[in-house]
Amino acid sequence: MAAPLPRAAARLEPPGTRAVLATMIAGGCSFLGFYCTQPLLPLFQRQFHASEVAVSLTVGVVTLAVAGMAPVVGLLAESIGRKRIIVPALFALSLPLFLAATATSLKTLILWRGLQGLCVPGVLAVIMAYIHEEFAGRTGAVMSAYVAGTVFGGFAGRFLTGMIAARWDWPAAFVVLGLLNLFGAVAVLAWLPRSTHFVPGQPLRQSLAQTWAHGRNPRLLLVCGLGFMVLFSLVGVFTYANFYLARPPFRLGTAGLGSIFFVYLFGCLVTPLSGRFLDRYGFSRTAWLSFGFCLTGLGLTLRPSLPAVLAGLAFYSTGLFVMQGAATVLTGVVAGRARSAAAGLYVTCYYLGGSVGTALPAWFWGWGGWPACVALFAATSVLMLSLGLAGSGSLPGRQPGRAAPS
């Protein structure tokens, strides 16, 4: 009888197709309803007689709830385990989606959207640690596959919402998204392998101490700042691009605004390739690649042509997806240990950025319209590059499954 493989060798076995697919589905479900109200914002303005900032809270309250809950979930995951949190959280996500369909006022809709945000960290704050533990040796590739799933989920939620709201009404869109989320939760329950390399039983006091230690890790704080700027930029651009494209000369309706998120599919194609690029060439070159995509995209959106704007949004979003995939890998590398707690800290900063991204650009929008917003996001692109390079600058030599400096 052949001798069993040593544990270290077993960890380097390539992940199964269903396991990788399960991580993609988990990412897709967590984002299916996350930003789904973005193409509806001009519609909500008319229906609820509200301002741009008020209706943007249907996005901002989700990111704020995620930011608040992520550290709690990260601490629980260090004691309870990974899959035991991921799967129940996915099932729980369907409830606020169904409840949102019953909302008759903007305040009630914002309430149910906030409840949805409380469920999301059960996936986002845990699955990064799960991937680092279970897919050692191919972390970059599997993490990028997960990010691609989040990208597709974000696209599908927005697109379906826009199409369904244009044909029927916006509450029907929430019912459809709730059903799709249930189907995805069943698939993850069946296909996501149980954690085999998780070490349970860490006391809460020790987890709190490790979280405090992460808060004093300057490199991790730089990476968290990078995460803040990534979602600030992504939410800000796609929130105010809806108002931009609803006005002359474009005058897009609800269905048209939902369709602009086809640009996300370009990111779905590029992001997995960027994971291989990250594993081979390191974080620094990946960050520069992201920066180039972002600036090119922003420049294209300034042209008064719908194809040019869509191409610009495709380039810009792809640059952010590439940076996000690299930053999630870098989080685990600079943390070293207690990765769920580190992921919780990262996710908190990331989604705080999304909350600010729904409100702060409103000042630029009111002052100078879309060109002023472009100037803001160009500045954040420079800041993202600086934070990323600073956070990765002292990494050791390349190791399997880790981002290495170029």
C-alpha positions, 0 to 999 in steps of 0.5 A: 500500500502506498504511503499517504502523502505528507500534509505539506504535499497534500496542500499543494494538490490543485483544487477541484473544479467544483471547489473553485466553482463554489468559491465563484458562486459564493462571491457571485451571490454575495454581490448579486443584490449588493449594488442592484439599486444603482441602475434604479437611482434615477427612477427612485429619484422620481418615485420617492421625490428624493435627491441623488444623495438620498437615493444613493443611500440604498447602496451606501447603507449596504456598504456601511453595514458590511463595514460594521459587521465584518470585524465581528464575523472575522473574529467568529470565524477564527473560533467557529470555522469557515464553511459553517459561516459562509453557507448560512450567510448565503442562505440568510442573504435571500431574506432581505432581498425578498423583504425589499420587494415589499418596501413602499417608501425609501426609508423602508427600502434602506432598512431592508438594504441595511439588513442585507449588508449585515449578512454579506460579511459572512462570505466576504470576511471569511472566504479570503482566509478559506482560500489561503488555507485550502488552496495553498500554492494557487492562492492568486489564481483561486482568489482571482477566480473568486473575484471574477465571481463577485464581478459577474454577480455584481454585473448580473444583479444590476443588469437583471434589476434594470431589465426587470424594472423596465418591463415590470417593476422594481419589486419584481427584480428583488424577488428574482434576485432572492430566488437566484441567491437561494439556488446559489446557496444550495450549490455552495452547500453541496460543492464547497469542501469542508475546511481541512486546514483550519485550526479551531478553538482559538479563544475570543480574547486571543482573537481580539489581541491578534486583531489589535496587533493587526491594527499596529501592522503598518503594512497591513494598514496601508493595504487596508487604505488601498482597499478603502480607495478601491471601493470608494472609486468603484462605487463612486464611478458607477453611482454617478455614471448613472446620473451622468448617462441619464442626462443629455446627450445620452438620456438612458432609461432604466433598462439602458442603465442596467445594460451599461454593467455589461462592461463588468464582463470584460473584467470577468475575462481579465481578472483571472488572467491577472491572478496568473500575472500576479503569481508570476510577476508580483504585486508591483507590476500588477499595481502598475497594470491596474493604474494604466487601466484606470487612467485610460478608462477615466480619460475615455469617459470624458468624450461625449460618445456612449461607446467611448464612455462604455469603453472607459467604464470597462477599462476603469472597472477592470483596473479596479478589479485587478487591484482588488484581486491583488490586494486580497492576496496581499492582505493574507501575506502581510497579515501572516496569521489570524487571517480571518481577523485581518480579512475582517479589518480589510473588509471593514476599510474596504466597505467604509470606502464604498459608503464614502464613495456614495456621498463624497463625490456628490460635492464634486458632481454638484460643483463641476459635474462629471469632469469634476468627478473624473478629476477626483477619481484620477487622484484616487488612482494615484493614491491607490498606486502609492498605497499598494507599492508602499504596502508591498515594498518590504515583502520577502522573495517570491513564495508559492501562492503569494504575491512577490515583489517585482 
